[in-house]
Amino acid sequence: METDKRYCLWCNDLLKGRIDKKFCDDSCRNAFNNRRTGDEYNQVRNINHALVRNRRILATTLASGEDSKKVSREILLEQGFQFKYFTQYLSNDPQGPLCFCYDYGYIPLPDEYYLVVRKK
């Protein structure tokens, strides 16, 4: 009786043992799954990193005890702020559209300035 040869999905070595075996050992299985999930979630990780960075920049803009502060767009951009990433957008605020990165937000003001606010 001849059996079909099976090969490891990661390293292509000949498999021995169970008929439903896909990998030759745990290291090949881990490497295969890390590559698969790494590619799938890379964009999500990058966006989460940008959101956390934006929050940190907004948080450091406000001194301890301050609830709001006027800051130029240039200063935010110099620190690496990315305006396209935010967690919440409120358009019905009387001061104008308000974008949040978690618990810190910003409101566009005239002349390329922003009012940075802390959520209460």
N, C-alpha and C positions, 0 to 999 in steps of 0.2 A: 504494500500500500504506500503510495507516494503522497507526501504532504506538501502543501504550498509553503514556500519559504516566506517568512515574515521578517520585516526590518524595523528597527527603532525609528520612530517618527522624528527624532532629533538628530542622531548621529549616523543613522543608516546601517548600524551593525546588525548582524544576523541575530534574531531573537531565539532564545531557547526557553522552553518551559510551557506555561499555560497558553492555550490557543487564543485567548482574548488579550494577551499581553501586548502593550503598545510601545513600551519603552524598555530599554535594557536595564536601567537602574533608576534610583531616585534622583540622581543629579541630572540625568537627561529629561526626566519628567518635569522637574522644577525649571530647568532652562527653557524647555518648550513652553510651559505655562507662563513663565515670566515674560518671555518674548511676546506671546499672544496678548496677554492682558496689558503689557506695557504699551504696545502699539494702540490698542483700543482706547485706553484712558489717558494717553499723552496730552491730548487737547484739553481734556477736563482738568488735568493737573496744572497745565499752563494757565488756564483761566482762573482757577482757584488761587494760584500763586500771585497773579496780577491783582485779584481782589484783595488779598491779604496785604500786598504791598501798598495798594491805594489806601486801605484803611490805616495802615501804619503812618503813611505820609500825612493824612488828614489829622490823625491823633497827635503827631509831633508838632503840627502847626499850632495847635491850641496849647497854651500854657496851662499848668495845673490850676483848676478852678475856673478857667474861662469856658464859656458856653458857645461863643462865636467870635470870629475874627475875619477881617477882610484881608485877602491874599491875592497876589497877582497870578495870572495864568502862567507866566514865565517861571515863577518860583516853583510852582507845582510840577511843571514839565521838567525843570532842571533836576528835580528829585526822582524823576522816573514815573510820575503819575500818568495813567492811561485813562483818558476820559471815556473811552468806549466801554469800560467795564464798571458796572455798578450792580448792586443787589436789589435796589428798589427805586422806582421813579414815581414821584407824586407831582401831578400837573395842576392840582386844584389849590395849591398853597397860594395865599394872597401875595406873597413876595415874588412868586414866579415858580418855574419848575424846580423841583428839589430832587437831587439824585443822592442816594445813600450807598455807602460801602459799609454794610452791617450797621453799626451804631453811630457812624459819622457821615455827614452829608455836606453838600455844597449847593449853593444857589448862584446862578450866573448874575453878575452885576454889569453895569455899563463899563466901557473902557478896558475890557479883558481882565476884569477882577472877579473874584468869587468870594462869597460869604461862606466860610466853613463853619458848620454847626455840629454840636454834639446832641444826640437824641436823649431826651430826658425820660 
